[in-house]
Amino acid sequence: MRLRHPDGTTVHLGYCTNVHPAEDLPGVLAQLDTYAVAVRRALDADLLGLGLWLAAPVAAALAADPAARRRLRHELTVRGLEVVTLNGFPYAAFQAPVVKGAVYHPDWTTSQRLAYTLDLARVLADLLPDDAARGSVSTLPLAWRTPWDAGRADTARRRLDALAAGLATVQRDTGRVVRVGFEPEPGCLVESTGQARAVLSAMDTDRLGICLDLAHLACAWEEPVDALARLRDAGLPVVKVQVSAAVEAADPAGSTDALRRFVEPRFLHQTRAAGCAGATDPADPAWAADDLDAALDARLPGSWRVHYHVPLHAPPEPPLRSTVPVLRSALSALLAGPAAGCDHLDVETYTWGVLPQARRPRGDAELAAGIAAELAFARDELVAIGLSTAAGVPS
């Protein structure tokens, strides 16, 4: 969907397809028919945006085959779909039975991560709508926090220099601008905006910036206005926003049974107590655990936020709640004002298949309906802060 900011900027809103397991091109096309088209129709939208996830093998194949890229763009167009952003965080097998820490590999010390990200940029340059100002690719914030040393840091810096040079080549060859956003995430080398400022501010910020995931921001217990000011002062542009919400437990000791329903084997659910706010090391075990079951065993003090993306429109049952208030504050800080802070917004709830059983979709139609409801929720939040689905802007 497209919305219009009061300053005239077109803001793109879509949903991230990493919720679907397809990892080859026929599977990607099938998931468009099964889910994306159904979502667009449920929203009565002329045009639906996708934050497309392409596993590394299919990205490499498309990057090497201009005709295949043209066919994919045609398949998107005939279905009323458009792509201005790609999710390049998971490399492959993101909906495998067990993912956990594998999602952080290969990291930015490797040539594989660089090659994958540049493949995605080449693909996206040919998928972008003609009237799109630019494209974006999100990626992991360098690496998991351990192991890390000066040698790995130096290697990563060289990879980022090569990435910026590669993106410049894509622009020269295609005339399209593609930027890459590094996504702070709990447990990674860059978890907070303070760490982003310390670790990433020396990179080429014309082509590289931040992908701000609002569930991750909440889990770091950061105030959105302060976090955005921190990035702005560091010269780090927000090139993409993942519109997401995490689980919050105001009283973890009294919510143990409810929290245990969110313990599951596929993904890491890093948990942070409120004491991590503003900490130099937000992953300190005094207030942090790398998975929810570990947090329950450690009995972390104070209120908790859990890196578990929950549907925006359907908060968990009490006594738990979601971090939608953080989402609302962040969107307002980004987009309410004289100039749009970011024009690529991507609803990313990849956890539908591992939600507690009572909340889990039963079949494809229920999943499509749930995604449509999330997008409607996000659209309504944006309209509430002053954006519009104006005439001449396909929705």
C-alpha positions in Angstrom: 0.0 0.0 0.0 1.0 3.6 -0.6 0.3 6.5 1.6 1.0 10.2 1.2 2.9 12.2 3.8 1.8 15.8 4.2 5.1 16.9 2.7 4.3 15.0 -0.5 6.5 12.0 0.1 5.1 8.6 -0.9 5.4 6.2 2.0 5.4 2.5 1.1 3.7 0.1 3.5 3.9 -3.7 3.0 4.4 -7.0 4.8 7.5 -9.1 5.0 7.3 -12.5 3.3 9.8 -14.2 5.6 6.7 -15.5 7.4 6.5 -18.0 4.4 8.9 -20.9 3.9 9.5 -20.8 0.1 13.2 -20.9 -0.9 13.0 -21.3 -4.7 11.4 -19.1 -7.4 8.4 -21.4 -8.1 7.7 -21.5 -4.3 8.0 -17.7 -4.1 5.4 -17.3 -6.9 3.1 -19.9 -5.3 3.2 -18.0 -2.0 2.3 -14.8 -3.8 -0.8 -16.5 -5.1 -1.7 -18.2 -1.8 -1.1 -15.3 0.5 -0.2 -11.9 -1.0 -3.0 -11.8 -3.5 -5.5 -12.8 -0.8 -4.1 -10.1 1.5 -4.5 -7.4 -1.2 -8.0 -8.5 -1.9 -9.0 -8.5 1.8 -7.7 -4.9 2.0 -9.5 -3.9 -1.2 -6.2 -2.4 -2.3 -5.1 -1.7 -5.9 -1.5 -2.3 -5.0 0.1 -4.3 -2.1 3.7 -3.8 -1.1 5.9 -6.7 -0.1 9.1 -6.8 1.8 10.3 -9.8 -0.2 12.5 -12.4 1.4 14.7 -14.3 -1.1 16.9 -17.1 0.3 20.6 -16.8 -0.9 20.4 -19.5 -3.7 17.4 -17.9 -5.4 18.9 -14.4 -5.0 22.1 -15.6 -6.6 20.2 -17.2 -9.5 18.1 -14.0 -10.1 21.2 -11.7 -9.9 22.8 -13.8 -12.6 19.8 -13.8 -14.9 18.3 -10.5 -16.2 15.5 -12.3 -18.0 14.5 -14.0 -14.8 14.4 -10.7 -13.0 12.1 -9.3 -15.7 9.8 -12.3 -15.4 9.6 -11.9 -11.6 8.7 -8.2 -12.0 6.0 -9.1 -14.5 4.6 -11.7 -12.1 4.5 -9.1 -9.3 2.8 -6.6 -11.6 0.0 -8.8 -12.9 -0.9 -9.7 -9.3 -1.0 -6.1 -8.1 2.1 -6.4 -6.0 5.2 -4.1 -5.7 8.6 -4.4 -4.1 10.7 -1.5 -2.8 12.4 -3.4 0.0 14.0 -6.8 0.5 14.7 -8.6 3.8 18.3 -9.7 3.7 18.7 -10.7 7.3 18.0 -14.5 7.1 20.4 -16.1 4.6 18.4 -19.3 4.2 16.1 -21.8 6.0 14.3 -19.2 8.1 11.2 -21.3 8.7 13.2 -24.5 9.4 12.1 -26.5 12.5 15.0 -25.0 14.5 16.6 -21.7 13.5 17.8 -20.0 16.8 21.3 -18.6 16.4 21.8 -19.9 12.8 20.0 -16.8 11.6 23.1 -14.7 12.4 25.3 -16.7 10.0 27.0 -16.0 7.7 27.8 -12.7 9.3 29.5 -9.6 8.0 33.0 -11.0 8.5 32.3 -13.3 5.6 32.3 -13.0 1.8 29.1 -14.9 1.6 27.1 -12.2 3.5 28.6 -9.5 1.2 27.8 -11.5 -2.0 24.2 -12.2 -0.8 23.5 -8.6 0.0 24.8 -7.3 -3.4 22.8 -10.0 -5.2 19.7 -8.7 -3.4 20.6 -5.1 -4.4 21.0 -6.2 -8.1 17.7 -8.0 -8.0 15.9 -5.1 -6.3 17.1 -2.5 -8.8 15.2 -4.4 -11.5 12.1 -5.0 -9.3 11.6 -1.4 -8.2 8.5 0.4 -9.6 9.5 3.1 -12.1 8.3 5.9 -9.7 10.0 4.6 -6.6 12.6 7.0 -5.2 14.9 4.2 -4.1 15.1 0.7 -2.8 16.2 -0.8 0.6 17.7 -4.0 1.9 17.8 -4.9 5.6 20.5 -7.0 7.1 21.9 -8.1 10.4 23.9 -5.7 12.6 27.2 -7.2 11.7 27.2 -10.3 13.8 26.1 -12.0 17.1 28.0 -10.2 19.9 30.4 -13.1 20.5 33.0 -14.0 19.5 34.2 -10.5 18.5 37.7 -9.0 18.5 39.8 -6.4 16.6 40.5 -8.7 13.7 36.8 -9.5 13.1 36.0 -5.8 13.4 38.6 -4.9 10.8 37.3 -7.6 8.4 33.7 -6.4 8.8 34.8 -2.8 8.1 36.4 -3.9 4.8 33.2 -5.8 3.9 31.1 -2.6 4.5 33.4 -0.6 2.3 33.0 -3.2 -0.4 29.3 -3.2 0.1 29.1 0.6 -0.4 31.3 0.3 -3.5 29.1 -2.5 -4.8 25.9 -0.4 -4.3 27.5 2.4 -6.2 28.1 0.0 -9.1 24.5 -1.1 -9.0 23.5 2.6 -9.2 25.9 3.2 -12.1 24.7 0.2 -14.0 20.9 0.6 -13.4 20.3 4.2 -12.5 18.5 3.0 -9.3 19.6 3.8 -5.8 19.5 0.9 -3.3 20.5 1.4 0.3 21.2 -1.2 3.0 20.0 -0.9 6.6 21.7 -2.6 9.5 19.0 -3.8 11.9 19.9 -3.6 15.7 18.7 -6.8 17.4 18.9 -8.1 21.0 22.0 -10.2 21.5 23.9 -8.9 18.5 27.0 -6.7 18.3 24.6 -3.8 17.7 21.6 -4.1 20.0 20.8 -0.5 20.9 21.0 2.8 19.1 23.9 3.8 21.3 25.8 0.8 20.1 24.8 1.7 16.5 26.3 5.1 17.0 29.5 3.6 18.4 30.0 0.8 15.9 28.4 2.0 12.6 28.7 5.8 12.4 32.0 5.6 10.4 30.4 3.7 7.5 29.3 5.3 4.1 26.0 6.8 5.3 25.0 7.9 1.7 24.3 4.2 1.0 24.3 2.5 4.4 22.1 3.2 7.4 19.8 1.7 9.9 16.8 -0.6 9.6 14.8 0.2 12.7 12.8 -2.8 14.0 10.3 -1.4 16.5 10.0 -4.7 18.5 13.8 -4.7 18.9 13.7 -1.0 19.9 11.2 -1.8 22.6 13.2 -4.8 23.9 16.1 -2.5 24.4 13.8 -0.3 26.5 14.7 2.7 24.4 12.5 5.8 24.2 11.8 6.2 20.5 12.2 10.0 20.5 15.6 9.7 22.2 16.7 6.8 20.1 15.9 8.6 16.8 17.7 11.7 18.1 20.7 9.5 18.8 20.8 8.1 15.3 20.3 11.6 13.8 23.1 13.1 15.8 25.4 10.2 14.6 24.4 10.9 11.0 22.9 7.4 10.6 19.8 7.5 8.4 16.8 5.3 9.0 16.4 3.6 5.6 13.7 1.2 6.6 11.4 0.5 9.5 10.1 -3.0 10.5 6.7 -2.3 12.0 6.6 -4.9 14.8 5.6 -5.4 18.4 7.1 -7.5 21.1 5.7 -9.2 24.3 5.8 -7.3 27.6 5.4 -8.7 31.1 4.9 -6.0 33.7 5.0 -8.7 36.4 7.0 -11.7 35.1 6.7 -13.6 38.4 2.9 -13.4 38.2 2.9 -14.2 34.5 5.0 -17.4 34.4 2.3 -19.6 33.0 1.5 -17.1 30.3 5.1 -16.6 29.4 5.8 -20.4 29.2 3.2 -20.6 26.4 5.6 -18.5 24.3 8.6 -20.8 24.8 9.1 -22.7 21.5 12.0 -24.4 19.6 12.3 -22.4 16.3 13.4 -18.9 17.1 15.5 -17.1 19.8 13.3 -15.0 22.0 15.9 -12.7 23.7 14.5 -11.2 26.9 15.5 -7.9 28.5 14.5 -6.5 31.9 13.9 -2.8 32.2 17.3 -2.4 33.9 19.0 -2.7 30.5 17.7 0.8 29.5 20.6 3.0 28.6 23.2 0.3 29.6 26.6 0.2 28.0 26.0 -3.6 27.7 22.3 -4.3 27.3 23.1 -8.1 27.2 24.5 -8.1 30.7 23.1 -11.2 32.4 22.0 -9.1 35.3 19.1 -8.0 33.2 19.3 -10.1 30.0 18.9 -13.6 28.7 19.4 -14.9 25.2 16.1 -16.9 25.2 12.8 -16.8 27.1 13.3 -20.2 28.8 16.6 -19.0 30.2 15.0 -15.8 31.4 12.4 -17.8 33.2 15.1 -19.9 34.8 17.1 -16.9 35.8 14.2 -15.0 37.2 15.4 -11.7 35.8 14.3 -8.7 38.0 11.7 -6.1 37.0 9.5 -5.9 34.0 10.4 -7.8 30.9 10.2 -7.4 27.1 10.6 -10.5 25.0 11.8 -10.5 21.4 8.7 -12.4 20.2 6.9 -10.6 17.3 3.2 -10.7 18.0 0.4 -9.6 15.6 0.0 -5.9 15.8 -3.8 -6.0 16.0 -4.0 -8.9 18.4 -2.0 -8.5 21.7 -1.3 -11.5 23.9 -3.9 -12.4 26.5 -3.5 -10.7 29.9 -1.5 -10.4 32.1 0.9 -10.1 29.1 0.6 -7.2 26.7 2.4 -6.0 23.5 4.7 -3.1 22.9 2.3 -1.4 20.5 2.6 1.9 22.5 6.3 2.0 21.6 5.5 1.3 18.0 2.9 4.2 18.0 5.4 6.6 19.6 8.2 5.6 17.1 5.9 6.0 14.0 4.8 9.4 15.3 8.4 10.5 15.9 9.4 9.3 12.5 6.6 10.6 10.4 4.6 13.3 12.2 6.3 16.5 11.2 7.4 18.6 8.2 9.4 15.8 6.5 9.1 12.1 6.3 11.8 10.4 8.3 11.5 7.1 6.4 9.4 6.0 3.4 9.8 2.2 3.6 7.6 0.5 6.3 7.5 -3.3 6.5 5.1 -5.2 8.8 7.3 -8.1 10.0 5.5 -10.7 12.1 7.3 -13.9 11.1 6.2 -15.9 14.1 2.6 -16.8 13.1 3.5 -20.4 12.8 4.9 -20.6 16.4 2.3 -18.6 18.2 0.7 -20.2 21.2 -1.7 -22.8 19.8 -4.9 -20.9 20.6 -3.5 -17.9 18.6 -2.0 -19.8 15.7 -3.7 -19.6 12.2 -5.5 -22.7 11.1 -4.7 -22.9 7.4 -3.7 -20.5 4.6 -6.9 -18.4 4.7 -6.6 -17.6 8.3 -2.9 -16.6 7.9 -3.8 -14.3 5.0 -6.6 -12.7 7.0 -4.3 -12.2 9.9 -1.7 -10.5 7.8 -4.4 -8.3 6.2 -5.6 -7.3 9.7 -2.0 -6.3 10.7 -1.6 -4.2 7.6 -5.0 -2.5 8.2 -3.9 -1.8 11.8 -0.6 -0.2 10.6 -2.4 1.8 7.9 -4.8 3.2 10.4 -2.0 4.1 12.8 -0.3 6.0 9.9 -3.5 7.8 9.0 -4.0 8.8 12.7 -0.6 10.7 12.6 -1.4 12.6 9.4 -0.7 10.4 6.4 -3.4 9.8 3.9 -4.4 7.5 1.1 -4.8 10.5 -1.2 -6.3 10.4 -4.7 -3.6 9.5 -7.2 -1.7 7.3 -4.7 -2.6 3.7 -5.3 -3.4 2.0 -2.0 
